[in-house]
């Protein structure tokens, strides 16, 4: 499926970012696949990125016999491995060892077995990840079984390289498959303060319903689920205690830097739920504690589309402001519905005096030109995919007027809706966004049928668009008979969007597999990784500025409807990002050394990793008269003539030796003239070829002394 962002362009951008910026850690470079003691040739085993989804009928190997996980300190990351037998296998078990570095430091990973759920005509899709403790399992012939490896670093985890071993045994306890997994930890830590704000509804009553046999109270269950989300840097709407609790009770949550948002009572505002006196008291409590007030928000109305909704917003905010000074007022918008038609006043325009935390759907950031491009291309016969749900008080009929009014890119004020909201943000308001059953592909969403990388990519887009927070309406919408038939099928039917899967169900009830708590999903894992990536991008922006950060982001996504789902491309970009942050945080050398300047990049210091000096316009990598680095035609040279004298003599031999000894060479030195095997590197073997030529050896494998072009 077309992903809009050119992979070739992305790789060029990554190359330009990485030249002189980082040195990728090649922990897989010398890896030789392991043969198990009792190798079973009927089982294919492979590894892949954590954001790749493989259906159980897919037995095509990725070709990866190993995998390297790259991560910072105080981060969670993972990868997957897959088993696919050509004949039925029963009684198999799997395990993964500790990750161990050369000094004996250890990191103990978690291993999960993936379960599969129906996505209608598209078949079964992996989503649930269930903690795996070595239980025997079966795999049918020509089917695959996925496993998820998750590892967590602490803020003080030693940086460097680690390795672990995955082992698969048969029913007789024979080792039938083995593989190495590598881990590289960068020398910087993600802060506990989570920069990307989040708010997701967690339904307390449904937790109790599905865990009735556990004997745990609703409060105990809510605490377990809330903590699970927080471990993944996600905040539920409500903290686990009443906001009217004593300060010492509130402090347990509101002093936690990962808690960056909480809702003040109720899904939509009702003054009777809290009471004005209680509101004033809460304001005094929150404002007396550093940072608490900035985390609180009111949620007066949801997706307003009728005049009565906007009147309720106005009335609620007027009451709130009388009792809670400077309150953050969050309102999600899935359309710019009119407040009045004569005179015309748009709902968003009407909201300006009352809202300071704007939260449109992500397709609000699609420009008019981008929407026209999409509507005239692949999506010309399914334009509704580019719209939000349209709900009209007059009956919901999809008229031309309704379509026009529901497009965020259409504004009655000559501006795109996101432009109006950005103006409010520039004046001090916050900007969040959200997804629900839509918008669907090509937008990123949290649906089971979405690309596995989509929940992660969503937060790269969030950083690109300077959006501060993410709202989602449900984590556990387990409404049996409505949109949940258990683990086998979690569906949702929504107007223009049709049937989608996993909408509002990011967590699964652990009661179905004997767990008194949540079972996570590949989507939660991808979402958390995206939130942590947002942390990387924030750090990088603080170090080098928004322009370079946006350049990095655009190697994987260029708009809310254009992203590259290629897993290798994304990993390359994450390596570039993490390595660049590590380099920027490394103290610079007082005197750089090593490295070689080329026609497109300065030399890179082998100690601190920073560029230094100037580019060398003479140092090309020439093939057929053209430099493969800068693309320019390059005048011919004589093989072995590194000083450009027109002949090969002992001076060239001396200069080559000095270059290999890491002397600083002037611009007259032509490295390509001695790169006889054209691999882009000058090695001792090249110097030997030159020395033998000067000693008049015959039968040299390279054309020393002859013109290169």
N, C-alpha and C positions, 0 to 999 in steps of 0.2 A: 504494500500500500504506500502510495506517495506520501512523504512526510514534509514536503515543501522546502526544507532547508537543504541546500546542496551539500552532500557529503564532501565533495572535492573542495568547495569553498571553506567548509568547516576545518578540513585538515590543513589547508593553506594558512588559515588564521591561527590554528594551534601551533603550526610551525613557526610563524612569525612571532607568536607570543613566547614560544619556548626557546628560540634561539637566544642563547645568552641569558635566559631567565632561570632555567632549572636543569638539573640533571636527573632524569628519571631513574629510579632505583630498579635495577634489573634482577630481581630476586629469582626469576624463573629461568634466567639465562642458561644455567648449567644443568637444568633439571632433565633427568632421564626418567621416563615413566617406570613406575615400579611394577614388577611382576610378583604377584602374590605367591606364597608357598604352594598353594593348590589352585593356581589360576584357572578360572572357569571361562573358557573362550566363548561360551554361549551367552555371557552377560557383557553388554557394552556399558561402560561407565564413563561419564564425562562431567565437566563442571561448566558453570556459566555465571554471569552477573546476577546479583540479587533481584534485579528488576526485569528479568526475562521470564515470561510465562510459557510453560510447555504443557500442552494438553496430554492426557494419558495415552492417547493414540499416536502421539508423535514419538518416534524412536530414533530420530535423526540426531546424531551426535553433533555438538557444537565444534568438535575438534580440539577442545581444551582438555588436556590430560591433567592439568593443574590450574591453580588460580592464585593470584596475589590480591589480597585485600589491602587497600590503602586507607589510612585513617589518622586522625589527630588524637591527641590525648583527650580524655573525657568525652568520648564519642562511642556510638554503637554502629557497627557495620556488619556486613555479612556477604555470603555467597551461597550458591546452590550446587548440589551434585545430583546426578540422575543415574538411575539404573534401568536398563532395558534388556530383558532376556529374549532370546529367540525361541526358547522353550519354557514351559511353565516352571516356576521356581517357588518352592514353599519353605518355610522355616528360616528365612534369611534374617540376619541381624546386621546392624551398622553401628559404628562408633567413630568418634573423632577424639584424638588425643589433645592434651594441652598444647598451646602454642609456646615454644621455648626458644629463647635467643642464645647466643654463644656464651653468655655469662650465667645461664641457668635461670634467668627470670622467666616466670610463667604467667600465661593468661589462659583461664579455663573457659572454653566456648560453650555455648548451649546448642543443642541439636534438636531440630524439629522435623516431624514428618508432615508433609503437605497432604491436605485432603482436597477433594474436588467437588464442585457444585455445578448444577445445570445452568447454562445460559441459553436456554431455548434451542433453536435450530443450530446454534453454533457448537452444541455439544457440551462437554464437561470442561471446566476451567479450574485450575488450582487457585485456592484462596486461603483457606484456613491453615494455620501452622500450629500443630499440636506438639507440646513438649514430648520428646522421644527419649525413653530410658532403656532402650535395648530390647524392646518387645519383638518377638518373631513376627514376620510379615511375609505375605505371598505376593508374587507378581505374575500375571498371566503373560503368556507368550505374545510378543509383538505389542506390548504395552510398556509404558515407562512409569517409574515412581520417583517423585521429587523429594529432596530433603533440603532443609535450610540450616546453614551454619551461621550462628550469630556470636559475635565477640564484642566485649565491652572493655574499653580502656579507662583508667582512672586519670586524674589530673597529674599524678606523679608516676605514671607508667613509663619506664625507660624507653626512650626513642630508639629506633633501629629496626632490625629485621628478625623475624620469628618464623618458625615453621611448625606445622602439625601434620598428623597423618590420619587419613580416613581409611578405615578398615571395614570390609564387608565379609561376613562369615556365612557358611551354609548351615544346614540343620545339624550337621555333625561337628560343628565348631571349627571347621577348616577355613582358613583364610583364603577367599576366592577372588577378592579384589582389594587393591591398595592404591592410594594416591597421596601425594603431598599437597598441602595447602600452605601458602606463604602469607605473611603479614608484614607490612611496613608501617611503622608508627612514626609520623613526623614529630619534630621537636617543637611543638606548640600545642596548647590546650584550648579547647572550646570552653568558654565561660559558662558558669551555671546560669547566669542570666540569659534567658532565651530571647533573642531579638525579634523573631517572627511571632507576633501575638496570635493566639488562637482562641476560638470559642466554639465548643461542640456540645450539643444537648445530650445529657446522659439521663435516661428515664429510670428513676428510682423504683417506681411501681413494677415495671417490667422485669427489673432485676429480681425482685422478690418473687414474682410469679414464676420465673423460670428456674429459680433456685429454692423453691419452697421446701424441698426435701433436705436442704443443707442444714437447717436449724439456725441459720444466721439471720439476724435482723436486717431490715431494709437499710438501716444506717451502716451496719457492718459491711454489707455487700457493696453499698455505694462507695465506701472508703476503699475497698479492694479495687474496684473498677476505676475510681478516680486516680488512685496511686499508679495504676497500670498506665493510664493515659499520660500522667505526669512524667513517669519514667521515660516515656517517648516524646517528652517536651510538648505535650498537648494539654490544653486546659479545657475542662468541662465548663459549661455555663456557670454552674453553682459549686462553690466550695462545699466540703462535706458537713459543715456546721452552719447553723442559722447565723445570718449576718448580725443579728442582735446579741450574739454571744459576748461574753467578757473579752477584754483585750487579749488576755493571756491565751484564750482559746483561739481567737482569730490569728494570733501571731504565728501559730504553727503552720499556717498556710500563707498568710499575707507577707510574712518575712521570707518566704521561700522565693529565691530569684526566678525559679522556673514558673511560678504562678504569676503570669503577667496580665491576667484579666479575670474578672469574676462579675457575675450579674447580680444586681440588687433586686431580688425578689421577683418571681413571676415571669412567665413567658412574654406576656404583654402587660403594660402598666395597668395597675388597678390600685388606686390610693388606699383602698380598704385592706389590702394584703399586708401593707407595712404600716400605714398610718403616718400622718405628718409629724407627730411628736417623735415617733421612733425614727423617722427620717432625719430629723434635726439632730437627734442624739447620735445616730450613726455617722452623720457628717462630722460631728465633733470628734468622735473616736478615730475615724479614718484620717482626718486632717492633722491629728496630733501625732501620727506615726509616719515616719519618713517613707514615702513611696506608696503608701496604701491607697491614697485617694486616686492616684494616677492609674490604678488597676481596675477601679470600679466603673461600671457603666449601667445605664438604664436602657431598657428595650421596650419602648412605648407601643409600637405597632410593627407589624410584619408585612412586608411587600404591599404597601398601600396602593389601592387602585380606584377607590371611590371617594367622593368628597367627605363622607362620614369618617373615613380613616384619617384623613388629614385634619379634620376638625378635632378628632380624638388626640392626635399628635399635639396640636396646638394647646389644647386644654391640659393635657398631662404635663407638658413641659413647663407651662406657666406655674402649675402647682409645685412641680419638682424644684424649679428655680427659686421659689419662695422659701424652700426648706433645705435645699442642698446646693449651695453656691458652686457654680462652675461645673455642674454635673456633665458627664460625658453621655451623650444621647446617641445611641446606635439605631439606625433604621436600614434594613435591607431593601433594595429596590430591584425588581425584575422588569420594570418598564417605567416610562415617564408618563403615567396616566394623568389626564387633565384634572385639575381641581375645579375649574369652571371653564365654560366655553364662550361665554359672552359677558364680559371680555374674556379672552383666552388667558388662563393662568395655568402653567404646567405644575404638576405635583412637586417636582424637584425644585422649581423656582419658589413655590409656596413654602417648601420645607426649610429654606435657607435660615430663617431666624431661629429655628427650633432644633436643627440637627447640627452636630459637630463631629460625628463619627459616621462618615458616609460609607455605605457598603453595597455597591451595585454588584450584579452578576459579572463574571469575568468578561463576557462579550460586550460589556459597555466600553471596553478599551479597544475594540475593533474600530478602525477609522472607516469613514465612508468609502474611501478608495479601496481599502482592503476588503470590505464587504462586497463591493461591486466586482472585484477580482474573483472572489470565491464564488459568487453567484453566477458568474459567467464561465466558470471552469468546471471542476469536478462535481460541484454541488449545485449546478444549475437546475437540476430536477428535484432538489430536496431543500429548498430555501428555508423551510421551517427549522432545519437543524441550526441555522444561524440566528434564530429568534429565541426569546425567552417564552415561557408559558404565557398565554394571553387569557386573562380572566376579566370579563366585563360584567358589571352589575346588570346590564340589559339582557343577559342570557348566554354570553360566551360565544356568540357567533363569530366566525373568523372572516370578517369583512375586510375590504381593502383598507378602510379607515383603521380598523383594529391592527392590521399588519403594520401599517405605517407608524401608528402611534407606539407600537411595541418595540420598534427598532431603536435601540439606544443611540444609534448614529444619527437619527433624525431629531432635530430640535427646532422648536418654533421660535427660537431666539437667534438663529443663524450660527449656532455653535454645536459641536458634538457634545453629548452629555458628559463624557469623561472630562472634556475641557472645562465645563462649568464646575464640576466637582474638584478638579485640580486648582481652580481659582480659589475655592473655599479652603483647600489644603494649604495653599500659599498664604492664606490669611490666618493660619493657626489651627485649622481643623485637621482631623485624622482621616486617612483613607484606608479602608479595608476592602475586601471583596469576598465573594462566595460562589459556590456551585451547588446544584441540587440534582434533579433528574436531568437537567440540562445546564449549560449548553453541552452538546455531545461533540464527538469528533467532527472537525479537526481541533476542537478545543480540548484542553486537559480537563479531566474529570476524575472522580473517585469510583467510577462504576467498575464492576468486575470485568466487563467487556472492554474497558479502556486499555490502552497499552500499559504494560506493567510499569513503564517509566513515567507515565503521565502524572501520578500524584507527586512524584519527586520533581518533575519538570515544572509543575505548577508554581513551586516556590522560587525557581530560577526566574520564571516570568514575573512573579510577585516583586522580586528585587529589581528587575529591569524596569518595571512600571512604577517604582517608588511607592508600592503599596505596603502598608505597615502590618496588616493583620488579615486573618482568614477565619471566616465563619462557616459552620456547617450545622445543619439543622438536627441531626440525630446520629448517635453512635450505635444505638441498640434498638432500632425500630422493628422489634420482633412482633409484628401484629399478625398473628396466625389467621389464615383465611383471607387476609387482605393483601399482604405483601411478603409473607414468610411461611413457607411450608417446611421449616426445619433446615438442616444443613444442606439438604439436597437441592433446594431451590429458594432463592431470595430474590423476588421480583418486585417490580413496581410499575404500574400503568399510569401514565401521566399525560393526558391530553395530547398536545402536539408531539411530545417526545416518544409516545408509544410505550412499549414494554422495555424496561431497563432492569438491570440486575445489580443488587448490592446497594442501591440508593438508600441512604440512611442506616445501613448496616455495615459498620466498619469493624465491629467486634462481634464474636459469636458466643452464645451461652456455653460456658464450660461444663454445665450440668449434663450436656449430651455425651460427654466423654469422661464423666466422673471428676470434674474439676470444679471446686467452689470459687470460681472466679472467671475471668474472661479467657477466651481463646483468641489470639490475634489473627491478623490477616496479612497477606502479602501487601495489601494496600496501605495498612497502617505502617508496615516496615518502610515502604517506599515514601510515605508521607513524612515519617520521622527523619529519614535520610534527607529529604528535601528541606525540612526545617533546619537540620544541622548544616546543610549546604548553604542555606541563607545566612547562617552564622559565619561560615567561611567567607562568603561574599561581602558581608558587613565588615569583617576584619580586613579583607583585601581593600575594600573601598576606603577604609580609614587610613590605610598605608599608602595607597597610590592614587586615590581619587575615583570619582564615578565614571569618568570617560574610559579609563583602562578596564574598570570592572565591567562596564557594559560591553566592551569589546570581548572580554572573556565570555560573558553570558551569550553573546551572539554567535559563538561557535556551536551552540546547541539549540538556541531558540531566538527567533527574530521578532515574533509577535505572539499574541494570544492564540493565533490560529496557524502558526508555522513553527514546527519544532522537528528535530531530528531524533527519531526513536532508535537509531543505531546504537547498540550497547557499547561497542568498542570506542566509537567516537565520544560518547559521554565519559567513559572511563579516562580516555586521553585528556579530556578537559579537566576532570577532577584532579588528575595527577599534576597537570600544569598549574592549577589553582593552588593546591596544597603545597607544592614545591616552591611556588612563587612566594607564598606567605612565609614559609620557613626561611627562604632566602632573605626576604625583607626584614625579618626579625633577627637574623644573624648579624652580630656586630661587624661592620666593614673592616677589612684589613687596612693597616696603615700603609702597607706596600703590597700591591697585588702581584701575583705571579702565576705563570702557567697559562694555558689556553692559547688559542690561535684566532686572530681576527680574520674574517672572510670578507668577501665583497658585499655581503648583506648584514653582517653582524660583527659587533666588537668582540674582542677576546673575553673569555669568562675566567675569572680567577678561580683556580682549583681549590682555594682554601675557603673563601666566603661565598662563592657562587655569583658574585656581581660582575656586570660588564665593566670593562675599563678600556682606556685608550680610544682608538678610532677604528673604523672599519678599514680593511685593506682592499682598495679597489683593484689590486693586482691579483688577489688570491681567489681565483675562480675554480670551479669544478667543470671541466670542459668535456663535452661529448659532441663530436661532429661539428666542431667549431662554435658551439653555443654553450654558455654557462648554464648548468642545470639549476643553479641557485638564483641568479639575478635575471636570467633569460636573455642576456645580451650576447651578441656575437663577440667572440674573443679572437684576437689575432693569434696566429699559429705560434708554436714554440718548439724547441728541439727537446726531445725526451732526455732528461738528465741535466739540462742547462738551467739550473735554478736561479742563477744570477742574471740571466738574459744577455749574456755576453756574445751569444751566437755560436758558442762552442762548449763542449763538455771537457772540463779539465779538473785538476786537483782542487781548485778553489771551490768548485761545486761540491766535491766530496767533503771538504772542511765545513762548508755551510750546512750541508745535510746533517753532519754529525752534531754541529752546534744546535740545530733545530731539534734533533732528537734529545739533546741534553737540556732542552727547554730554555735555550737562550732566547732573548727578545730579538726578533729579526726585523729588518727594515722593509719598506714596501717593495723593494726590488726583488725580494725572495719570492719565487713562484713555487709554492708547495705542489701544485699539480704536476709540475715537470718531473717530479720524482715519485709521484703516486702511480707507479707502473701498472698496478692491477686495478686502478680506477675505483677503489673502494672508499675514497674520501679521506683516507688516513695515510700518514707517512709512518712506516714501521721500520724496525731494524733490518728486516728482510729487503726493503727497498734500498737502503744504504749498501747492503751487501751486493745487490745487483749492480749498483753504480761502481762500487770498488772493483768488482770483477771485470766490468767493462774497461775501466782504466788500466787494469792489469792485463788487458788483451785476451781475456778468456773468450772462447768461442761457444756457440750453441746457447746463448742467453735466450730465455723465453720471451723477452720484451724488446721492443725496437729502440734501444738506447742509442742516442746520437742521431736519430731520424726525426724529421718534422712530425709534429703531432697532427697536423691538418694537411 
